[in-house]
Amino acid sequence: MNRSLSNTATVAVIGAGAMGAGIAQIAAAAGHPVRLLDLKPGAAAHAIEGIRATFDKLVSKGRMSAEAATAASVRLSAAGSTAELKDAALVIEAVVERLDVKQQLFAELAGIVDDTCVLATNTSSISVTSIAAGVPLPHRVVGMHFFNPAPLMALVEVVSGLATDPDVAGAVYDTARAWGKSPVHTKSTPGFIVNRVARPYYAEGLRLLNEQAGDPATVDALMRDAGGFRMGPFELMDLIGHDVNFAVTRSVFDAYFGDPRFTPSLIQQELVNAGRLGRKTGRGFFDYAKDARAPEASSEPAVALSGRIEVWTGTPLGDALCARLTGAGTLHTAYDTPHADARLLSVGDARVYLTDGRTATQRAADNGHSQTVLADLTLDAGSARRIALARGDACSVASYRAAVAVFQAAGFAVSRLEDVPGLAVMRTVAMLANEAADAVNQGVCDAASADTAMQKGVNYPRGPLAWADEIGLAYVLSVLDHLAQVYGEDRYRASPLLRRIVASEGQFHIRQGDQRAST
């Protein structure tokens, strides 16, 4: 059943900043009369001028007809006070992120608009339950969290507080979908979906830096070229601003009563203390001065092939190595079944394995083979341009270089990481999937919504739960358990739901009889 607003229903937007103006643009383009209100004199009118200029640009690019642009522009008007919003069917506030301000605004609106008017907050971090507290008819207060820039980003988190009527959340969900967005339902818990599930992307990068596994430019390159992410964690934090990113991490950490999974980084705190906030101050992890050199990832120098190359297929990386080396004419032997000890390839004395959360040194001790090299996860091993390798403490330079030569012959740029558990991509993806699994386990959202939110809200190359399904949930669980064993920290505890699904040999997206995982 479609419960979205009719096109004739008036939408009011309060706050004419970048986010409010973007929301007003979306609603007007969708056919609604829109009233834009801002307390700063002239701000709403100025924002409307900007929206109309945007419509003109869309027409010039052939992305909007002239007739549609004119009609949408006419539907926009500036309001001088909340009293002029009395006939709105939906009010979306995009004002300052302060609980007292939002509560006061909605309490004022409740005495002006009709009792059936939906009061939506665009908050990214404040509890919708808290915002609704003290507001008459709190059942109509709901979160409608757009992502910046709102006209371009597809995701809308529809956030239900304790008092939110399911029909109200459903109406907002259908309205967002009618506006061309990809909405997801979520409960009002700290960080909602995206700001919660995304924490490990930054946290594991910072942990790698803290343990001197690799420099920021190299880790960023691995996350892009091997993991398929659009930006690495360090360049992304520089773009967001360390003051903002650190504040969100602190907020989530405090809201979860100090859960170690969300522990902030001392490295990032130091950047904030130094005023190195990223691009906006000209310096963060990287230098943005005009004459600054662009950061370069560390890549191993070219190594000549030596020794007989044997590859075991049956895994994505093993299959890709076989195909890439065959194409290069350098493969000697390929086996069509996985090796008993799970090795990917052998060359000379070197044995190469996909990381499973143990260090290469520990893996070598467990396998009884000192010449052990580990390879990191890739999104698509057939097309990945870069891969991380690490060698155990007892592995010789010659054996490591022989392994490097094989990957270079297969077309990979090789970045060496110090021997840290889980390397870079694998540990990050495992932690993202684990956080998403915990969100599903706690009823924050379902598996499909978790994946949609991370793909549409922050442009992840794959939903973390779908990615975990593809890797193999038992393998992801082993990575997390090994990380927990190495560090001895509750930070790496596996989600009970993940452990349960592994025990039942299920998957997040192919489970029967459990509504918390999508089919």
C-alpha positions, 0 to 999 in steps of 0.5 A: 500500500502506498501511503506517500503524500499526494503531490498537492500536499504542502511540504515545509522545510525549516532551515535554509542551509545546504541540507535544508535547501537540498531537501526543498529542491527534492520536494519541489521537483517531486511536485509539492508546494514547498515553503522554506523557513529560516530565522536569518532574514533573507536566508530562505529567499537566497536559498530559493534563488540558488535552487532555481539556479540549480534547476536551470543548470539541470535544464542546460545539461538535459537532465530536466525539462524547461517546463518541469524546472519552471513548475518546480521553481514556482512551487517554492516560496519563502515563509516569514514565520512558523505561522505560515506553515499551518497548512503543511502536511509534512514539516522537515526540520534541518536546523542546528543539531541541538536537542533543546532547539529541535524540541522547542521548534516541534512544540511550537509547530504542534500548536500551529499545524494540523494534528495529522501533520507529520513532524520529521527531523533530519537529525544525524545523531540526536535521539528521535525519542528525545526530540519527541518527548514533551511534544504534543502527539509524539506519535507523529515525530519521525526521523527523515535523515538525508545525506549530503548533498541531499539531491544527489545522495540516494539514502534516507534513513527513516528513524522511528522513536519509541512513540513513532506510529508505524503508519507515520514511518511508513508514510515517510518511507513511501514519500521518500521512495516517491521522491526517487530515494532509497529509504530504509527503516531504522530504530532510534539508536545511536548512529542509526545505521550508517554512522554506527556501521561505518565506525570500523572503517575509520577505526581500523584504519587508525588502528593500523596506523597506530601499529605502524602497519603502513602509512596513510597513503598506502592504506588508502590505496589498498582500500581503493585499489584492492577493496573497491572503496571510493576513498580510503579512510584517511583521505575520507576523514580529511574530507569530512573534517577531523573535528566532525568525524571525531565528534561523531565517534565520541558521540557514539562511544558515549551513547553506548556507555563506553563500548570498546568497539567504538573507542576513539583514536588518540591519533585523531584526537591529536590532530583535532588538538593541533587544529589539523582538521583536514582539507578545510584547514589545509592539513590533516593526515595529508598536506593540502597546500598548493605546493604540497606533493600528492601522497604516494602509496608504497609499492614494492619494486619490481622483482624477477620471477624465480622458482616454480609457481604452483596455484590452488584454485577453488577460492576467489583469489586462487582462481584469479591468480590462476587466470592472471598468471596463465594469461601472463604465461608464467604459471607452472602448475594449477590444482583444481581443488583447494590445498589441505592447509588452505594455501593459495600458492607456492613458489620456491620455499614460500607458501602464500595464504589468504589472511584469516585474522592471525599474523603471518608469524602465528600462521607459520608457527601453527602450520610448521612452515617458517616461509609463510606470506599472507595476502589480503582480501580483495573485492574482485581478485580478477580485476584488483590493481593492488594487494597487500602482503605481509611476511612472518618474522621467520620468513626470509627476504628471498622467500617474500620477494619470490611471492611478491614477484608472483603477484607482480607477474599477475598484474598486482601492485604489491604493498607490504604491510607489517605483520598485523592480524587481518591486514587491512581490507580483510579486518575492515570488512570483517568488522563492518560486517560484524557491526551490521550483524549486531545492528540486525541482531538488536532490531535496529534494521534488517539485513537488506536495510543495513546493506542498502544504507552502506551502499547508498549512504556512503558508497560502499562497493558492496553491502557488508553483510552481502560481502560477508556472505560471499567471503563465507560467514564461517571465515569472517567469524574465524577472522574476528575470533583470531583478532579477538584472540590476538588483541584480547579486547572486547572490541573484536567480539563477534556478533551473537547473530553472526555466530548463530548463523554460522552454526546453522550454516546459513547466510544473511541474505538466504535465510529461511524463517527469520525475518531479521535476515533478508531473503 
